[in-house]
Amino acid sequence: MKDLKRLLAMGAAFLRGKTVLPYFPSRLWVEVTSHCNLRCPLCPNQALSNEKKGFMDWDLYRKIVHQSAGKVHDLYLFHRGEPLLHPRLVEMIDYADHQGIPTRIHTNATLLTESLSRRLLSSRLPLISFSFDGYDEATYEQNRPPSRFAETLAKIELFLNLKKESKNSKMITVLQIMGLPTGSRGRAFMDFTARLESQGLDRVVYRSPHNWGGLVSLSSPPPPSPKKAGCCTFPWYALVVYWDGTVGPCPQDFQGEMIQGDMREQTLEQVWNGQRMKELRRLLALGDYDPLKVCQTCDRPRRTQVAGIPLEYAKTFLKENFSGTP
């Protein structure tokens, strides 16, 4: 019932273009680190300057968790970097769980060791998503340099086997693949995913690449700026907290060009309904993209939508917010 009320409130505020919201964000992307060990062509991480790279401080993380407890639906402990690089990631997962907040991570899996896998499986993490862009050696290694197909796949398979052995883990495991050419998901692709599902993988998700607010060139550029009121849902349901405490309105703002506040100096509530967020919602509700540099070129709100939510995300979003399950 709580999740249904939350969803109805978000939907009503979004459709009416409300700028001041009577609820907290449903979801926080909490960037535990912006460092990454890969150089993926579909990700602009390698273009981040040194001053934008770092690890979230433990005290800052605790502050975020305490201000979110009982108010935020879940925390995504990742954004621009590889979360397994943070030495206190497992502690972060369990700390949030002790405050009643479920978390999830999205990892390239290259850093998974048997020891780390066992620690994650012993944690209170409800869901882990493996980003694995390819189903054969050539495709994967083109999309995920400098990692190696066989090595990373072996680490994911070890994790799945350890999960089966543990018998106590209810953790949901997801394989996310994106960037495959149209029509490439044939028999070889099906055989590859079936192999992992036979080892206990719960779900396979295929996603189309996005352009990170215009930072990455795609083969099919987005159509002209939309003029539909409230066509981007993010400012009505989520926030991103970067590793240094600065806050952005959505994860598509990879370079942090639309900073809305700072959790080192403000509370979550102050940022959520602060003047910058109110103005952003006002402009989006009017369909006025001209003052919004990142939104002008972002492809996400221009995708096929259901109630303003991109179709490929809508089913997952509704399921999670109605049922509360990851």
C-alpha positions in Angstrom: 0.0 0.0 0.0 2.9 2.4 0.8 4.4 1.8 -2.6 1.1 2.3 -4.3 0.6 5.6 -2.5 4.1 6.7 -3.5 3.6 5.8 -7.1 0.2 7.6 -7.3 1.7 10.7 -5.7 4.6 10.7 -8.1 2.3 10.2 -11.1 -0.1 13.0 -10.0 2.8 15.5 -9.4 4.5 14.6 -12.7 1.3 14.9 -14.8 0.4 18.2 -13.2 3.9 19.6 -13.5 4.2 20.3 -9.8 7.4 22.0 -8.8 7.2 21.5 -5.0 6.7 17.8 -4.1 5.1 16.6 -0.9 7.2 13.4 -0.9 10.8 12.4 -0.9 12.6 11.0 -4.0 11.8 7.3 -4.5 15.3 6.5 -5.6 18.8 7.8 -5.0 21.7 7.0 -7.2 24.6 7.2 -4.6 27.9 7.2 -6.4 30.3 5.3 -4.1 33.1 6.0 -6.6 33.6 7.6 -10.0 36.7 5.6 -10.7 36.5 2.8 -13.2 38.9 0.1 -14.4 37.5 -0.1 -17.9 37.5 2.2 -21.0 34.1 1.3 -22.6 33.4 3.3 -25.8 29.7 3.7 -24.9 30.6 5.3 -21.5 32.1 8.8 -21.1 33.9 7.9 -17.8 37.3 8.0 -19.5 36.7 11.7 -20.2 36.2 12.6 -16.6 38.8 15.0 -15.3 40.9 14.0 -12.3 39.1 16.4 -10.0 35.9 14.6 -10.7 37.2 11.3 -9.6 37.1 10.0 -6.1 35.6 7.8 -3.4 32.6 8.7 -1.2 33.6 9.4 2.4 32.0 7.1 5.0 30.6 9.9 7.1 28.9 11.5 4.1 27.4 8.1 3.2 26.1 7.7 6.7 24.5 11.1 6.5 22.8 10.2 3.2 21.5 6.9 4.6 20.1 8.4 7.8 18.3 11.2 5.9 16.8 8.6 3.5 15.7 6.0 6.1 11.9 5.5 6.0 11.5 7.9 3.1 13.4 6.7 0.1 12.4 3.4 -1.7 16.0 2.3 -2.5 19.6 3.2 -3.1 21.5 2.5 -6.3 25.1 2.3 -5.0 26.7 3.1 -8.4 26.8 5.7 -11.1 29.8 6.8 -13.1 32.3 4.3 -11.7 32.8 0.7 -10.8 31.3 0.1 -7.3 33.5 -2.9 -6.5 36.5 -0.5 -6.4 35.2 1.0 -3.1 36.9 -0.9 -0.2 33.8 -0.5 2.1 31.1 -1.4 -0.4 29.9 -4.4 1.5 29.7 -2.3 4.7 27.7 0.3 2.8 25.2 -2.3 1.7 24.7 -3.7 5.2 24.6 -0.2 6.8 21.7 0.8 4.5 19.9 -2.5 5.1 20.1 -1.9 8.9 18.3 1.4 8.3 15.6 -0.4 6.3 16.8 0.7 2.9 17.3 -1.9 0.1 20.3 -1.4 -2.2 21.5 -2.7 -5.5 24.7 -2.5 -7.5 25.6 -2.6 -11.2 29.1 -4.0 -11.8 31.3 -4.9 -14.8 32.2 -8.0 -12.7 35.9 -7.9 -13.7 36.9 -7.4 -10.0 34.9 -10.2 -8.6 37.1 -12.7 -6.7 35.9 -15.7 -4.8 36.4 -13.9 -1.5 34.5 -10.8 -2.6 31.8 -12.9 -4.1 31.3 -14.7 -0.8 31.2 -11.4 1.1 28.6 -10.0 -1.3 26.5 -13.2 -1.0 26.7 -13.0 2.8 25.6 -9.3 2.7 22.0 -8.0 2.6 22.2 -7.0 -1.0 18.9 -7.7 -2.7 20.0 -7.4 -6.3 23.3 -7.4 -8.3 23.4 -6.6 -12.0 26.2 -7.6 -14.2 27.0 -5.3 -17.1 28.2 -7.6 -19.9 27.9 -6.0 -23.3 28.4 -9.0 -25.6 27.8 -12.7 -25.9 31.0 -13.6 -27.8 34.6 -12.7 -27.4 34.8 -10.3 -30.3 31.7 -8.2 -29.3 32.4 -8.2 -25.6 36.1 -7.2 -25.9 35.2 -4.4 -28.4 32.7 -3.0 -25.9 34.6 -3.6 -22.7 38.3 -2.9 -23.1 40.7 -4.0 -21.6 38.7 -6.8 -20.0 38.7 -10.4 -21.4 35.6 -12.2 -22.3 36.5 -15.6 -20.8 37.9 -14.2 -17.6 34.9 -12.0 -16.8 32.4 -14.7 -17.8 34.2 -17.2 -15.5 33.9 -14.7 -12.6 30.1 -14.3 -13.2 29.7 -18.1 -13.4 31.7 -18.6 -10.2 29.4 -16.1 -8.4 26.3 -17.9 -9.7 27.6 -21.2 -8.5 28.6 -19.8 -5.1 25.1 -18.4 -4.8 23.6 -21.9 -5.4 26.0 -23.4 -2.8 25.1 -20.8 -0.2 21.4 -21.8 -0.3 20.7 -18.8 2.0 21.0 -16.0 -0.6 17.8 -14.6 -2.0 19.8 -12.2 -4.0 18.4 -11.6 -7.5 21.1 -11.8 -10.3 20.7 -9.9 -13.5 22.7 -9.8 -16.7 22.4 -6.5 -18.6 23.5 -6.4 -22.2 23.4 -3.3 -24.4 25.1 -2.1 -27.6 24.4 -5.2 -29.7 23.7 -4.5 -33.4 20.1 -4.8 -34.5 19.3 -8.4 -35.4 22.3 -9.9 -33.6 20.2 -11.5 -30.9 19.9 -14.9 -32.7 20.6 -18.5 -31.7 24.1 -17.8 -30.4 22.8 -15.0 -28.1 20.0 -17.3 -26.9 22.4 -20.1 -26.2 24.7 -17.8 -24.3 22.0 -16.4 -22.0 20.5 -19.9 -21.5 23.9 -21.2 -20.3 23.9 -18.6 -17.6 20.2 -19.1 -16.7 21.0 -22.8 -16.2 23.5 -21.8 -13.6 21.0 -19.7 -11.7 20.9 -16.3 -13.4 17.5 -14.8 -12.6 17.0 -12.3 -15.4 18.5 -11.1 -18.7 17.9 -7.4 -19.6 18.7 -5.9 -23.0 19.0 -2.1 -23.1 19.6 0.3 -25.9 22.6 2.5 -25.4 21.9 6.1 -24.5 23.9 9.2 -25.3 24.6 10.4 -21.8 23.2 13.9 -22.4 25.0 14.2 -25.8 28.4 13.0 -24.6 28.3 9.8 -26.6 27.5 9.7 -30.3 25.1 7.0 -31.3 24.4 5.7 -34.8 20.8 7.0 -34.5 20.8 10.5 -33.1 17.8 11.7 -31.0 15.0 13.6 -32.7 14.6 17.3 -32.1 13.9 18.6 -28.6 10.5 17.5 -27.5 7.8 19.9 -26.6 5.7 17.7 -24.4 5.0 18.8 -20.8 7.0 16.9 -18.2 8.5 14.5 -20.7 11.4 13.6 -18.4 10.4 11.8 -15.2 13.7 12.0 -13.2 13.2 15.3 -11.3 9.9 14.0 -10.0 11.2 10.7 -8.5 15.0 10.6 -8.2 18.2 12.3 -7.4 21.9 11.5 -7.9 24.4 12.1 -5.1 27.9 12.2 -6.6 30.9 10.9 -4.6 31.8 14.3 -3.3 28.2 15.1 -2.0 27.1 17.3 -4.8 23.6 16.4 -6.1 22.4 16.1 -9.7 18.8 15.7 -11.0 19.4 12.5 -13.0 22.2 10.0 -13.9 22.3 11.2 -17.5 24.2 14.3 -16.4 27.5 12.4 -16.4 29.7 15.5 -16.1 27.7 17.0 -13.3 26.8 20.2 -15.2 23.4 20.6 -13.5 24.3 20.6 -9.8 21.2 21.1 -7.7 22.8 21.2 -4.2 25.4 19.7 -1.9 24.7 17.1 0.8 27.8 18.3 2.7 26.0 21.6 3.4 22.3 20.8 2.9 19.8 18.2 3.9 18.2 15.9 1.3 14.9 17.7 1.8 16.4 21.1 1.2 17.9 19.9 -2.1 14.8 18.0 -3.2 12.5 21.0 -3.0 15.2 23.7 -3.4 15.0 26.6 -5.7 17.1 24.9 -8.4 15.0 21.7 -8.5 11.8 23.8 -8.6 13.0 25.8 -11.5 14.1 22.6 -13.3 10.7 21.0 -12.9 9.0 24.3 -14.1 11.1 24.4 -17.3 10.5 20.7 -18.0 6.8 20.9 -17.4 6.7 23.8 -19.9 8.8 21.8 -22.4 11.4 24.6 -22.4 14.7 22.8 -23.0 16.6 25.8 -24.3 18.2 26.8 -20.9 19.0 23.2 -20.1 22.3 22.2 -21.7 22.2 18.5 -20.9 18.5 18.0 -21.5 18.7 19.6 -24.9 20.7 16.7 -26.3 19.7 13.8 -24.0 18.0 11.0 -25.9 16.2 9.4 -23.0 13.0 11.5 -22.9 12.8 11.2 -26.7 12.3 7.4 -26.6 9.0 5.7 -27.0 7.1 6.3 -23.7 4.3 5.0 -21.6 3.0 7.8 -19.2 6.2 9.7 -19.8 8.5 6.7 -18.9 10.6 5.2 -21.7 8.9 1.9 -22.7 11.9 -0.3 -22.1 12.0 0.9 -18.4 8.3 1.2 -17.8 7.6 -2.4 -16.9 10.5 -2.7 -14.5 9.7 0.7 -12.9 6.0 -0.1 -12.3 6.8 -3.6 -11.0 9.3 -2.3 -8.5 7.2 0.6 -7.2 4.0 -1.5 -7.0 5.4 -4.6 -5.4 8.5 -3.3 -3.6 10.5 -6.2 -5.1 13.8 -5.6 -6.9 
